[in-house]
């Protein structure tokens, strides 16, 4: 998952659960549409890929509503392929505090058990409240922290219940000519099953092609407490709506593994 609004050239930049913000108001939420692709290897167990249509609608600069609709493909070592709708995500997000140096956002993810095949979703509905804070430490740099906890309800009674937490520190550094980089580290704690801990390290690299269009890629590696090592990569293009173009909608969100369970 990611946060709110990046800057215009020479201005501010995003976070990890939504967009970026102008210098005068940190973390202004914005309206945008994003096409993204999330790929995660599963070691000897195949892969999972989701092409996601993401839309954020900002009712004002302090409240937005997000919807993610994934078309997923799961591949196994035996060559089996499962294709269909994945778990839909809905996220209301509120900017509780926004100053030129500090921003605090609160919200919650609702993961719906909408997958058309067992291999394409968690098999449970989930609610996952989150808190996101970040601070500008220098004009081109921000540090942030996201905390989130997910609990499952309903869904397939044959699937395991979910109770998981995510701790996610990240940074955002603006570069010349509309580029940015964002080191991103998350720790996923599974309270009911294994693996108990999953560490995901991502380095986001993005570019602002215009005042309304951004692209980014997030390569990363995932290591579990059981010793499994997987790699992942996300690529996306985002279009800001005209009324929000000046507040740029910054690059996007959590590693698929994190967003799929306890967060973005």
C-alpha positions in Angstrom: 0.0 0.0 0.0 1.0 3.5 -0.3 0.1 7.1 0.7 -1.1 10.5 -0.7 0.1 13.1 -3.1 3.5 13.6 -4.7 4.6 17.0 -5.8 4.9 18.9 -9.0 8.4 19.3 -10.3 10.4 21.1 -7.6 7.5 20.5 -5.2 6.5 17.6 -2.9 5.9 14.0 -3.3 3.8 11.1 -2.3 3.7 8.4 0.3 2.5 4.9 0.4 -1.1 4.5 0.4 -2.2 7.2 -1.9 -0.6 10.4 -3.4 1.7 13.4 -2.9 1.2 17.0 -1.8 2.0 20.6 -2.6 4.5 22.4 -0.4 1.8 24.3 1.4 -0.3 21.3 2.5 1.2 17.9 3.1 -0.7 14.8 1.9 -3.5 16.4 -0.1 -5.6 13.5 -1.3 -6.3 13.4 -5.0 -8.5 11.9 -7.7 -6.8 9.5 -10.2 -7.0 6.3 -12.2 -4.2 3.8 -12.2 -3.4 0.7 -14.3 -0.9 -1.5 -12.5 0.5 -5.0 -12.7 1.7 -6.9 -9.6 3.8 -10.0 -10.0 5.0 -12.2 -7.2 7.0 -15.4 -7.6 6.2 -18.3 -5.3 9.5 -20.1 -5.4 8.8 -23.8 -6.3 5.0 -23.2 -6.0 4.6 -21.1 -9.2 3.6 -17.4 -9.4 0.8 -14.9 -8.8 0.1 -12.0 -11.1 -2.6 -9.4 -10.8 -3.5 -6.7 -13.3 -5.3 -4.1 -11.2 -7.5 -1.2 -12.1 -7.3 1.3 -9.2 -9.3 4.4 -8.8 -9.2 7.0 -6.0 -11.9 9.7 -5.8 -11.1 12.7 -3.5 -14.3 14.2 -2.2 -12.0 17.0 -0.9 -8.3 17.3 0.1 -8.9 15.4 3.3 -11.1 12.5 2.3 -10.8 9.9 -0.5 -12.3 6.6 -1.4 -10.3 3.9 -3.3 -11.3 0.8 -5.2 -9.0 -1.9 -6.6 -10.3 -4.4 -9.0 -7.8 -7.2 -9.9 -7.8 -9.6 -12.7 -5.5 -12.4 -11.4 -3.6 -15.3 -12.8 -2.1 -18.0 -10.5 0.3 -20.5 -11.9 1.5 -23.8 -10.3 4.5 -25.9 -10.8 2.4 -28.5 -12.6 1.6 -26.0 -15.3 -2.0 -25.3 -14.1 -3.3 -21.8 -14.6 -6.2 -20.2 -12.9 -7.5 -16.9 -14.3 -10.3 -14.7 -13.0 -11.4 -11.9 -10.6 -9.3 -11.6 -7.5 -10.2 -10.0 -4.1 -11.6 -6.5 -4.5 -10.3 -3.8 -2.2 -12.1 -0.7 -0.9 -10.3 1.9 1.1 -11.7 5.1 2.7 -8.9 7.4 3.8 -8.9 10.6 5.9 -6.1 13.1 6.3 -6.4 13.9 10.0 -3.4 16.2 10.1 -1.6 18.0 7.2 1.1 20.6 7.5 4.1 21.5 5.3 6.2 19.2 7.4 4.0 16.5 8.8 1.0 14.4 7.7 -1.2 11.9 9.5 -3.7 9.7 7.7 -6.2 7.2 9.0 -8.4 4.7 7.2 -9.2 1.1 6.7 -9.0 -1.5 3.9 -12.0 -3.8 3.2 -10.9 -6.9 1.3 -13.9 -8.7 -0.2 -13.9 -12.4 -0.8 -14.7 -11.9 -4.5 -12.1 -14.2 -6.1 -13.6 -16.6 -8.7 -11.2 -19.3 -7.9 -9.6 -20.6 -4.6 -6.1 -19.9 -5.9 -6.9 -16.2 -6.7 -7.9 -14.9 -3.3 -7.6 -15.4 0.5 -11.0 -16.9 0.8 -12.0 -14.5 3.5 -13.4 -11.0 3.9 -11.0 -8.8 5.8 -11.1 -5.5 7.5 -7.7 -3.8 8.0 -7.6 -0.4 9.8 -4.4 1.6 9.1 -2.5 4.6 10.3 0.0 6.4 8.1 2.3 9.2 9.1 5.2 10.9 7.4 7.4 13.9 8.0 9.5 16.0 5.6 13.1 15.9 6.8 14.5 18.0 4.0 12.9 19.7 1.0 13.4 16.7 -1.3 12.9 13.9 1.2 10.2 12.4 3.4 10.3 9.6 6.0 7.1 7.7 6.8 5.6 4.8 8.8 2.5 2.8 8.2 0.9 0.5 10.8 -2.0 -1.8 9.9 -3.9 -4.7 11.3 -6.1 -7.1 9.5 -8.8 -9.5 10.8 -10.9 -11.8 8.7 -14.6 -12.5 8.8 -17.0 -14.6 6.8 -15.9 -16.1 3.6 -15.1 -19.8 3.0 -15.4 -21.7 6.3 -12.8 -24.2 4.9 -10.1 -21.5 4.6 -7.9 -20.4 7.6 -8.9 -17.3 9.5 -6.6 -14.3 9.1 -5.2 -12.1 11.7 -2.1 -10.2 10.7 -0.2 -6.9 11.3 2.1 -4.8 9.0 4.8 -2.4 10.1 6.1 -0.5 7.1 8.8 2.2 7.2 9.5 4.0 4.0 11.2 7.0 2.5 10.6 9.2 -0.6 13.3 11.2 -2.2 12.6 13.6 -5.1 15.2 13.9 -7.8 15.7 16.4 -10.6 13.5 16.4 -13.8 10.5 14.9 -12.1 12.1 11.6 -11.0 11.9 10.1 -7.5 13.1 7.0 -5.6 11.5 5.4 -2.6 13.1 2.7 -0.5 10.3 0.7 1.2 10.5 -2.0 3.9 7.6 -3.9 5.3 7.3 -6.6 8.0 4.2 -8.7 7.9 3.4 -10.6 11.1 1.0 -13.5 10.9 -0.6 -14.1 14.3 -2.5 -17.4 13.5 -0.3 -19.4 11.1 2.9 -19.7 9.2 5.1 -18.1 8.2 5.1 -16.0 11.3 7.1 -13.1 9.7 7.6 -12.0 6.1 10.0 -9.2 5.2 9.5 -7.4 1.9 12.1 -4.9 0.6 11.2 -2.7 -2.4 12.9 0.1 -4.2 10.4 2.3 -6.1 11.7 4.3 -9.1 9.2 6.7 -10.7 9.0 9.6 -13.1 6.5 12.4 -13.8 5.8 12.5 -17.5 3.5 15.5 -17.2 1.5 17.3 -14.6 -1.1 14.6 -15.0 0.8 11.4 -15.8 3.2 9.4 -13.7 4.9 6.0 -14.2 6.8 3.9 -11.7 8.3 0.4 -11.1 8.8 -1.3 -7.8 11.2 -4.3 -7.9 11.6 -6.1 -4.6 12.5 -9.3 -2.7 10.5 -11.1 0.0 11.9 -13.4 2.7 9.9 -15.4 5.2 10.8 -16.7 8.6 10.7 -20.2 7.1 13.5 -19.3 4.8 11.5 -19.0 1.6 12.8 -16.3 -0.8 10.6 -14.8 -3.5 10.9 -11.8 -5.8 8.2 -9.4 -6.9 7.8 -6.4 -9.2 5.0 -3.8 -9.8 4.7 -1.5 -12.7 2.1 1.2 -13.2 0.9 4.3 -14.9 -1.3 6.8 -13.2 -3.5 9.6 -14.6 -4.6 12.5 -12.4 -8.0 14.0 -13.1 -7.9 17.6 -14.3 -9.3 19.1 -11.1 -6.5 17.4 -9.1 -3.6 17.8 -11.6 -1.9 20.5 -9.5 -1.8 18.2 -6.5 -0.3 15.3 -8.4 -1.3 11.8 -7.4 1.9 10.2 -6.4 3.1 6.7 -7.0 1.3 3.9 -5.6 1.1 1.2 -3.1 2.1 -1.8 -0.9 3.9 -5.0 -2.2 1.1 -7.3 -3.3 1.8 -9.6 -0.4 1.2 -6.8 2.1 -1.8 -5.3 0.4 -3.3 -8.7 -0.1 -3.4 -9.5 3.5 -3.0 -6.6 5.9 -2.7 -3.7 3.8 -1.6 -2.3 0.5 
